[in-house]
Amino acid sequence: MNLRPLIDEIASQADDFLNGVTDRQQARAGIAELLSMDYPQLGPADRKLVSDHVMAVLEDENFFDGGFAGHSFNDESEADEDF
């Protein structure tokens, strides 16, 4: 199952559902809650994978340092991965 579109979607919505969150544990809990509510069909392993990758995107974009400018997946090697 290709989880990249889901990872991209959740990361792009982070400004909305994680508004004001600067703590990484709170962010991870928020992502887990969103996945449980909106994507109950995902198994625990897929939820963890999505959560880990969304957190990585947020870290790359310095989300926890006060700014989230959106993530560009221009790196072809990353875009071709099948999560």
Biopython code that builds the backbone (N, CA, C, O; Angstrom):
import numpy as np
from Bio.PDB.StructureBuilder import StructureBuilder

atoms = [
    (1, "MET", "N", (0.841, -1.183, 0.000)),
    (1, "MET", "CA", (0.000, 0.000, 0.000)),
    (1, "MET", "C", (0.882, 1.241, 0.000)),
    (1, "MET", "O", (1.776, 1.371, 0.836)),
    (2, "ASN", "N", (0.636, 2.140, -0.924)),
    (2, "ASN", "CA", (1.375, 3.386, -1.027)),
    (2, "ASN", "C", (0.787, 4.400, -0.049)),
    (2, "ASN", "O", (-0.322, 4.896, -0.253)),
    (3, "LEU", "N", (1.524, 4.703, 1.000)),
    (3, "LEU", "CA", (1.059, 5.627, 2.026)),
    (3, "LEU", "C", (1.529, 7.062, 1.785)),
    (3, "LEU", "O", (1.160, 7.962, 2.540)),
    (4, "ARG", "N", (2.331, 7.288, 0.754)),
    (4, "ARG", "CA", (2.870, 8.625, 0.472)),
    (4, "ARG", "C", (1.766, 9.677, 0.345)),
    (4, "ARG", "O", (1.902, 10.748, 0.935)),
    (5, "PRO", "N", (0.674, 9.426, -0.398)),
    (5, "PRO", "CA", (-0.375, 10.453, -0.489)),
    (5, "PRO", "C", (-0.981, 10.797, 0.872)),
    (5, "PRO", "O", (-1.287, 11.959, 1.140)),
    (6, "LEU", "N", (-1.152, 9.809, 1.715)),
    (6, "LEU", "CA", (-1.700, 10.043, 3.047)),
    (6, "LEU", "C", (-0.718, 10.851, 3.898)),
    (6, "LEU", "O", (-1.122, 11.772, 4.608)),
    (7, "ILE", "N", (0.549, 10.513, 3.828)),
    (7, "ILE", "CA", (1.581, 11.255, 4.555)),
    (7, "ILE", "C", (1.580, 12.709, 4.106)),
    (7, "ILE", "O", (1.607, 13.619, 4.933)),
    (8, "ASP", "N", (1.550, 12.925, 2.797)),
    (8, "ASP", "CA", (1.535, 14.283, 2.250)),
    (8, "ASP", "C", (0.306, 15.055, 2.712)),
    (8, "ASP", "O", (0.404, 16.218, 3.103)),
    (9, "GLU", "N", (-0.843, 14.405, 2.665)),
    (9, "GLU", "CA", (-2.092, 15.050, 3.056)),
    (9, "GLU", "C", (-2.079, 15.468, 4.524)),
    (9, "GLU", "O", (-2.443, 16.596, 4.857)),
    (10, "ILE", "N", (-1.667, 14.569, 5.386)),
    (10, "ILE", "CA", (-1.659, 14.869, 6.816)),
    (10, "ILE", "C", (-0.633, 15.954, 7.135)),
    (10, "ILE", "O", (-0.909, 16.859, 7.922)),
    (11, "ALA", "N", (0.541, 15.865, 6.531)),
    (11, "ALA", "CA", (1.563, 16.887, 6.764)),
    (11, "ALA", "C", (1.081, 18.261, 6.294)),
    (11, "ALA", "O", (1.364, 19.272, 6.937)),
    (12, "SER", "N", (0.356, 18.298, 5.177)),
    (12, "SER", "CA", (-0.128, 19.578, 4.668)),
    (12, "SER", "C", (-1.233, 20.163, 5.533)),
    (12, "SER", "O", (-1.470, 21.370, 5.494)),
    (13, "GLN", "N", (-1.914, 19.331, 6.312)),
    (13, "GLN", "CA", (-2.991, 19.787, 7.197)),
    (13, "GLN", "C", (-2.495, 20.090, 8.613)),
    (13, "GLN", "O", (-3.285, 20.492, 9.467)),
    (14, "ALA", "N", (-1.216, 19.904, 8.868)),
    (14, "ALA", "CA", (-0.685, 20.040, 10.225)),
    (14, "ALA", "C", (-0.940, 21.421, 10.814)),
    (14, "ALA", "O", (-1.200, 21.540, 12.011)),
    (15, "ASP", "N", (-0.871, 22.462, 9.997)),
    (15, "ASP", "CA", (-1.137, 23.809, 10.506)),
    (15, "ASP", "C", (-2.516, 23.898, 11.132)),
    (15, "ASP", "O", (-2.708, 24.617, 12.113)),
    (16, "ASP", "N", (-3.469, 23.183, 10.580)),
    (16, "ASP", "CA", (-4.840, 23.241, 11.081)),
    (16, "ASP", "C", (-5.032, 22.413, 12.346)),
    (16, "ASP", "O", (-5.486, 22.937, 13.363)),
    (17, "PHE", "N", (-4.694, 21.133, 12.295)),
    (17, "PHE", "CA", (-5.023, 20.275, 13.432)),
    (17, "PHE", "C", (-3.959, 20.275, 14.528)),
    (17, "PHE", "O", (-4.189, 19.733, 15.609)),
    (18, "LEU", "N", (-2.801, 20.872, 14.264)),
    (18, "LEU", "CA", (-1.776, 21.005, 15.293)),
    (18, "LEU", "C", (-1.485, 22.472, 15.594)),
    (18, "LEU", "O", (-0.396, 22.814, 16.057)),
    (19, "ASN", "N", (-2.447, 23.322, 15.334)),
    (19, "ASN", "CA", (-2.286, 24.757, 15.539)),
    (19, "ASN", "C", (-1.858, 25.060, 16.979)),
    (19, "ASN", "O", (-2.564, 24.719, 17.927)),
    (20, "GLY", "N", (-0.703, 25.699, 17.130)),
    (20, "GLY", "CA", (-0.212, 26.065, 18.447)),
    (20, "GLY", "C", (0.585, 24.994, 19.163)),
    (20, "GLY", "O", (1.159, 25.266, 20.218)),
    (21, "VAL", "N", (0.639, 23.795, 18.628)),
    (21, "VAL", "CA", (1.383, 22.704, 19.262)),
    (21, "VAL", "C", (2.869, 22.864, 18.942)),
    (21, "VAL", "O", (3.257, 22.939, 17.776)),
    (22, "THR", "N", (3.686, 22.915, 19.976)),
    (22, "THR", "CA", (5.131, 22.985, 19.774)),
    (22, "THR", "C", (5.842, 21.788, 20.388)),
    (22, "THR", "O", (7.038, 21.595, 20.170)),
    (23, "ASP", "N", (5.122, 20.994, 21.143)),
    (23, "ASP", "CA", (5.680, 19.815, 21.794)),
    (23, "ASP", "C", (5.554, 18.608, 20.867)),
    (23, "ASP", "O", (4.469, 18.309, 20.368)),
    (24, "ARG", "N", (6.650, 17.933, 20.648)),
    (24, "ARG", "CA", (6.667, 16.800, 19.722)),
    (24, "ARG", "C", (5.763, 15.654, 20.183)),
    (24, "ARG", "O", (5.125, 15.003, 19.356)),
    (25, "GLN", "N", (5.703, 15.405, 21.482)),
    (25, "GLN", "CA", (4.843, 14.322, 21.975)),
    (25, "GLN", "C", (3.369, 14.657, 21.749)),
    (25, "GLN", "O", (2.582, 13.779, 21.396)),
    (26, "GLN", "N", (2.995, 15.910, 21.949)),
    (26, "GLN", "CA", (1.618, 16.325, 21.684)),
    (26, "GLN", "C", (1.303, 16.197, 20.194)),
    (26, "GLN", "O", (0.212, 15.768, 19.819)),
    (27, "ALA", "N", (2.260, 16.570, 19.354)),
    (27, "ALA", "CA", (2.059, 16.461, 17.912)),
    (27, "ALA", "C", (1.867, 15.007, 17.502)),
    (27, "ALA", "O", (0.965, 14.690, 16.726)),
    (28, "ARG", "N", (2.709, 14.130, 18.020)),
    (28, "ARG", "CA", (2.594, 12.704, 17.695)),
    (28, "ARG", "C", (1.243, 12.160, 18.162)),
    (28, "ARG", "O", (0.618, 11.361, 17.466)),
    (29, "ALA", "N", (0.796, 12.596, 19.343)),
    (29, "ALA", "CA", (-0.512, 12.158, 19.851)),
    (29, "ALA", "C", (-1.636, 12.688, 18.961)),
    (29, "ALA", "O", (-2.610, 11.980, 18.707)),
    (30, "GLY", "N", (-1.507, 13.918, 18.493)),
    (30, "GLY", "CA", (-2.513, 14.495, 17.597)),
    (30, "GLY", "C", (-2.585, 13.754, 16.274)),
    (30, "GLY", "O", (-3.672, 13.513, 15.749)),
    (31, "ILE", "N", (-1.445, 13.399, 15.743)),
    (31, "ILE", "CA", (-1.397, 12.637, 14.493)),
    (31, "ILE", "C", (-2.024, 11.258, 14.708)),
    (31, "ILE", "O", (-2.802, 10.792, 13.876)),
    (32, "ALA", "N", (-1.689, 10.615, 15.808)),
    (32, "ALA", "CA", (-2.252, 9.293, 16.116)),
    (32, "ALA", "C", (-3.771, 9.366, 16.244)),
    (32, "ALA", "O", (-4.480, 8.489, 15.752)),
    (33, "GLU", "N", (-4.265, 10.403, 16.900)),
    (33, "GLU", "CA", (-5.711, 10.568, 17.055)),
    (33, "GLU", "C", (-6.384, 10.783, 15.703)),
    (33, "GLU", "O", (-7.427, 10.194, 15.421)),
    (34, "LEU", "N", (-5.784, 11.629, 14.871)),
    (34, "LEU", "CA", (-6.338, 11.866, 13.534)),
    (34, "LEU", "C", (-6.387, 10.567, 12.737)),
    (34, "LEU", "O", (-7.387, 10.281, 12.079)),
    (35, "LEU", "N", (-5.320, 9.784, 12.791)),
    (35, "LEU", "CA", (-5.278, 8.515, 12.058)),
    (35, "LEU", "C", (-6.334, 7.543, 12.574)),
    (35, "LEU", "O", (-6.991, 6.862, 11.786)),
    (36, "SER", "N", (-6.497, 7.477, 13.883)),
    (36, "SER", "CA", (-7.495, 6.567, 14.460)),
    (36, "SER", "C", (-8.914, 6.950, 14.064)),
    (36, "SER", "O", (-9.744, 6.088, 13.775)),
    (37, "MET", "N", (-9.181, 8.246, 14.053)),
    (37, "MET", "CA", (-10.539, 8.714, 13.748)),
    (37, "MET", "C", (-10.843, 8.698, 12.250)),
    (37, "MET", "O", (-11.913, 8.251, 11.837)),
    (38, "ASP", "N", (-9.909, 9.183, 11.443)),
    (38, "ASP", "CA", (-10.175, 9.362, 10.022)),
    (38, "ASP", "C", (-9.755, 8.181, 9.144)),
    (38, "ASP", "O", (-10.236, 8.041, 8.020)),
    (39, "TYR", "N", (-8.862, 7.335, 9.653)),
    (39, "TYR", "CA", (-8.348, 6.213, 8.862)),
    (39, "TYR", "C", (-8.343, 4.930, 9.689)),
    (39, "TYR", "O", (-7.288, 4.325, 9.875)),
    (40, "PRO", "N", (-9.505, 4.506, 10.188)),
    (40, "PRO", "CA", (-9.543, 3.318, 11.055)),
    (40, "PRO", "C", (-9.143, 2.026, 10.336)),
    (40, "PRO", "O", (-8.818, 1.029, 10.981)),
    (41, "GLN", "N", (-9.167, 2.047, 9.018)),
    (41, "GLN", "CA", (-8.805, 0.860, 8.250)),
    (41, "GLN", "C", (-7.307, 0.572, 8.287)),
    (41, "GLN", "O", (-6.885, -0.535, 7.951)),
    (42, "LEU", "N", (-6.495, 1.555, 8.692)),
    (42, "LEU", "CA", (-5.053, 1.330, 8.777)),
    (42, "LEU", "C", (-4.718, 0.474, 9.992)),
    (42, "LEU", "O", (-5.251, 0.677, 11.083)),
    (43, "GLY", "N", (-3.853, -0.455, 9.784)),
    (43, "GLY", "CA", (-3.388, -1.278, 10.894)),
    (43, "GLY", "C", (-2.369, -0.514, 11.723)),
    (43, "GLY", "O", (-1.899, 0.547, 11.312)),
    (44, "PRO", "N", (-2.030, -1.044, 12.880)),
    (44, "PRO", "CA", (-1.079, -0.369, 13.771)),
    (44, "PRO", "C", (0.275, -0.083, 13.115)),
    (44, "PRO", "O", (0.847, 0.986, 13.327)),
    (45, "ALA", "N", (0.782, -1.003, 12.340)),
    (45, "ALA", "CA", (2.089, -0.802, 11.699)),
    (45, "ALA", "C", (2.029, 0.352, 10.690)),
    (45, "ALA", "O", (2.937, 1.181, 10.637)),
    (46, "ASP", "N", (0.956, 0.400, 9.891)),
    (46, "ASP", "CA", (0.806, 1.487, 8.920)),
    (46, "ASP", "C", (0.599, 2.826, 9.620)),
    (46, "ASP", "O", (1.132, 3.843, 9.176)),
    (47, "ARG", "N", (-0.172, 2.839, 10.712)),
    (47, "ARG", "CA", (-0.371, 4.083, 11.463)),
    (47, "ARG", "C", (0.958, 4.607, 12.000)),
    (47, "ARG", "O", (1.232, 5.806, 11.931)),
    (48, "LYS", "N", (1.780, 3.708, 12.533)),
    (48, "LYS", "CA", (3.084, 4.116, 13.053)),
    (48, "LYS", "C", (3.968, 4.643, 11.937)),
    (48, "LYS", "O", (4.652, 5.653, 12.107)),
    (49, "LEU", "N", (3.959, 3.970, 10.805)),
    (49, "LEU", "CA", (4.765, 4.396, 9.667)),
    (49, "LEU", "C", (4.345, 5.792, 9.200)),
    (49, "LEU", "O", (5.192, 6.657, 8.976)),
    (50, "VAL", "N", (3.039, 6.005, 9.055)),
    (50, "VAL", "CA", (2.533, 7.311, 8.628)),
    (50, "VAL", "C", (2.913, 8.369, 9.661)),
    (50, "VAL", "O", (3.400, 9.441, 9.302)),
    (51, "SER", "N", (2.698, 8.077, 10.915)),
    (51, "SER", "CA", (3.016, 9.019, 11.987)),
    (51, "SER", "C", (4.501, 9.384, 11.977)),
    (51, "SER", "O", (4.855, 10.558, 12.079)),
    (52, "ASP", "N", (5.355, 8.389, 11.856)),
    (52, "ASP", "CA", (6.801, 8.630, 11.825)),
    (52, "ASP", "C", (7.195, 9.516, 10.654)),
    (52, "ASP", "O", (8.008, 10.427, 10.806)),
    (53, "HIS", "N", (6.620, 9.251, 9.488)),
    (53, "HIS", "CA", (6.972, 10.030, 8.300)),
    (53, "HIS", "C", (6.403, 11.446, 8.361)),
    (53, "HIS", "O", (7.057, 12.391, 7.920)),
    (54, "VAL", "N", (5.202, 11.603, 8.899)),
    (54, "VAL", "CA", (4.639, 12.950, 9.058)),
    (54, "VAL", "C", (5.511, 13.742, 10.029)),
    (54, "VAL", "O", (5.807, 14.911, 9.779)),
    (55, "MET", "N", (5.920, 13.127, 11.119)),
    (55, "MET", "CA", (6.793, 13.808, 12.065)),
    (55, "MET", "C", (8.111, 14.210, 11.398)),
    (55, "MET", "O", (8.632, 15.294, 11.662)),
    (56, "ALA", "N", (8.648, 13.352, 10.543)),
    (56, "ALA", "CA", (9.890, 13.679, 9.837)),
    (56, "ALA", "C", (9.692, 14.887, 8.919)),
    (56, "ALA", "O", (10.554, 15.762, 8.840)),
    (57, "VAL", "N", (8.554, 14.927, 8.228)),
    (57, "VAL", "CA", (8.253, 16.073, 7.371)),
    (57, "VAL", "C", (8.179, 17.341, 8.216)),
    (57, "VAL", "O", (8.745, 18.371, 7.850)),
    (58, "LEU", "N", (7.479, 17.262, 9.346)),
    (58, "LEU", "CA", (7.344, 18.427, 10.216)),
    (58, "LEU", "C", (8.699, 18.878, 10.753)),
    (58, "LEU", "O", (8.969, 20.075, 10.849)),
    (59, "GLU", "N", (9.535, 17.930, 11.097)),
    (59, "GLU", "CA", (10.898, 18.272, 11.546)),
    (59, "GLU", "C", (11.677, 18.960, 10.428)),
    (59, "GLU", "O", (12.343, 19.969, 10.663)),
    (60, "ASP", "N", (11.594, 18.414, 9.201)),
    (60, "ASP", "CA", (12.293, 19.001, 8.055)),
    (60, "ASP", "C", (11.867, 20.443, 7.821)),
    (60, "ASP", "O", (12.668, 21.284, 7.412)),
    (61, "GLU", "N", (10.603, 20.713, 8.083)),
    (61, "GLU", "CA", (10.054, 22.045, 7.838)),
    (61, "GLU", "C", (10.118, 22.948, 9.064)),
    (61, "GLU", "O", (9.528, 24.028, 9.077)),
    (62, "ASN", "N", (10.833, 22.504, 10.095)),
    (62, "ASN", "CA", (10.988, 23.288, 11.324)),
    (62, "ASN", "C", (9.652, 23.677, 11.947)),
    (62, "ASN", "O", (9.511, 24.769, 12.498)),
    (63, "PHE", "N", (8.686, 22.794, 11.861)),
    (63, "PHE", "CA", (7.355, 23.037, 12.403)),
    (63, "PHE", "C", (7.418, 23.351, 13.895)),
    (63, "PHE", "O", (6.669, 24.196, 14.385)),
    (64, "PHE", "N", (8.293, 22.686, 14.601)),
    (64, "PHE", "CA", (8.370, 22.834, 16.048)),
    (64, "PHE", "C", (9.205, 24.039, 16.469)),
    (64, "PHE", "O", (9.330, 24.342, 17.655)),
    (65, "ASP", "N", (9.769, 24.715, 15.482)),
    (65, "ASP", "CA", (10.522, 25.941, 15.748)),
    (65, "ASP", "C", (9.699, 27.169, 15.384)),
    (65, "ASP", "O", (10.222, 28.281, 15.314)),
    (66, "GLY", "N", (8.407, 26.958, 15.154)),
    (66, "GLY", "CA", (7.519, 28.082, 14.894)),
    (66, "GLY", "C", (7.163, 28.321, 13.451)),
    (66, "GLY", "O", (6.443, 29.275, 13.157)),
    (67, "GLY", "N", (7.635, 27.498, 12.534)),
    (67, "GLY", "CA", (7.306, 27.741, 11.133)),
    (67, "GLY", "C", (7.055, 26.472, 10.369)),
    (67, "GLY", "O", (7.775, 25.486, 10.530)),
    (68, "PHE", "N", (6.042, 26.489, 9.539)),
    (68, "PHE", "CA", (5.740, 25.367, 8.659)),
    (68, "PHE", "C", (5.441, 25.945, 7.292)),
    (68, "PHE", "O", (4.384, 26.538, 7.076)),
    (69, "ALA", "N", (6.363, 25.775, 6.380)),
    (69, "ALA", "CA", (6.233, 26.393, 5.071)),
    (69, "ALA", "C", (5.752, 25.417, 4.010)),
    (69, "ALA", "O", (5.710, 25.769, 2.831)),
    (70, "GLY", "N", (5.393, 24.218, 4.391)),
    (70, "GLY", "CA", (4.987, 23.208, 3.410)),
    (70, "GLY", "C", (6.204, 22.439, 2.946)),
    (70, "GLY", "O", (7.320, 22.959, 2.955)),
    (71, "HIS", "N", (5.989, 21.212, 2.545)),
    (71, "HIS", "CA", (7.106, 20.362, 2.157)),
    (71, "HIS", "C", (7.017, 20.056, 0.676)),
    (71, "HIS", "O", (5.961, 19.679, 0.167)),
    (72, "SER", "N", (8.115, 20.220, 0.005)),
    (72, "SER", "CA", (8.186, 19.896, -1.413)),
    (72, "SER", "C", (8.875, 18.556, -1.568)),
    (72, "SER", "O", (9.984, 18.360, -1.071)),
    (73, "PHE", "N", (8.233, 17.651, -2.243)),
    (73, "PHE", "CA", (8.813, 16.334, -2.476)),
    (73, "PHE", "C", (9.434, 16.303, -3.864)),
    (73, "PHE", "O", (9.021, 15.532, -4.730)),
    (74, "ASN", "N", (10.432, 17.151, -4.057)),
    (74, "ASN", "CA", (11.091, 17.235, -5.355)),
    (74, "ASN", "C", (12.175, 16.183, -5.526)),
    (74, "ASN", "O", (12.622, 15.941, -6.647)),
    (75, "ASP", "N", (12.601, 15.562, -4.453)),
    (75, "ASP", "CA", (13.630, 14.540, -4.521)),
    (75, "ASP", "C", (13.019, 13.281, -5.126)),
    (75, "ASP", "O", (12.198, 12.617, -4.493)),
    (76, "GLU", "N", (13.414, 12.958, -6.333)),
    (76, "GLU", "CA", (12.845, 11.823, -7.053)),
    (76, "GLU", "C", (12.993, 10.512, -6.293)),
    (76, "GLU", "O", (12.085, 9.681, -6.313)),
    (77, "SER", "N", (14.125, 10.319, -5.624)),
    (77, "SER", "CA", (14.334, 9.053, -4.913)),
    (77, "SER", "C", (13.320, 8.904, -3.788)),
    (77, "SER", "O", (12.862, 7.797, -3.504)),
    (78, "GLU", "N", (12.968, 10.013, -3.146)),
    (78, "GLU", "CA", (12.000, 9.963, -2.068)),
    (78, "GLU", "C", (10.598, 9.751, -2.619)),
    (78, "GLU", "O", (9.802, 9.026, -2.023)),
    (79, "ALA", "N", (10.290, 10.370, -3.739)),
    (79, "ALA", "CA", (8.961, 10.291, -4.321)),
    (79, "ALA", "C", (8.644, 8.877, -4.813)),
    (79, "ALA", "O", (7.478, 8.488, -4.875)),
    (80, "ASP", "N", (9.673, 8.117, -5.158)),
    (80, "ASP", "CA", (9.437, 6.785, -5.711)),
    (80, "ASP", "C", (9.264, 5.717, -4.646)),
    (80, "ASP", "O", (8.906, 4.584, -4.965)),
    (81, "GLU", "N", (9.510, 6.056, -3.383)),
    (81, "GLU", "CA", (9.395, 5.045, -2.330)),
    (81, "GLU", "C", (7.944, 4.612, -2.164)),
    (81, "GLU", "O", (7.023, 5.419, -2.286)),
    (82, "ASP", "N", (7.762, 3.345, -1.889)),
    (82, "ASP", "CA", (6.431, 2.790, -1.658)),
    (82, "ASP", "C", (6.319, 2.445, -0.189)),
    (82, "ASP", "O", (6.870, 1.441, 0.262)),
    (83, "PHE", "N", (5.616, 3.264, 0.551)),
    (83, "PHE", "CA", (5.491, 3.063, 1.998)),
    (83, "PHE", "C", (4.380, 2.130, 2.306)),
    (83, "PHE", "O", (4.123, 1.840, 3.475)),
]
sb = StructureBuilder()
sb.init_structure("model")
sb.init_model(0)
sb.init_chain("A")
sb.init_seg("    ")
for serial, (resi, resn, name, xyz) in enumerate(atoms, 1):
    if name == "N":
        sb.init_residue(resn, " ", resi, " ")
    sb.init_atom(name, np.array(xyz, "f"), 0.0, 1.0, " ", f" {name:<3s}", serial, name[0])
structure = sb.get_structure()
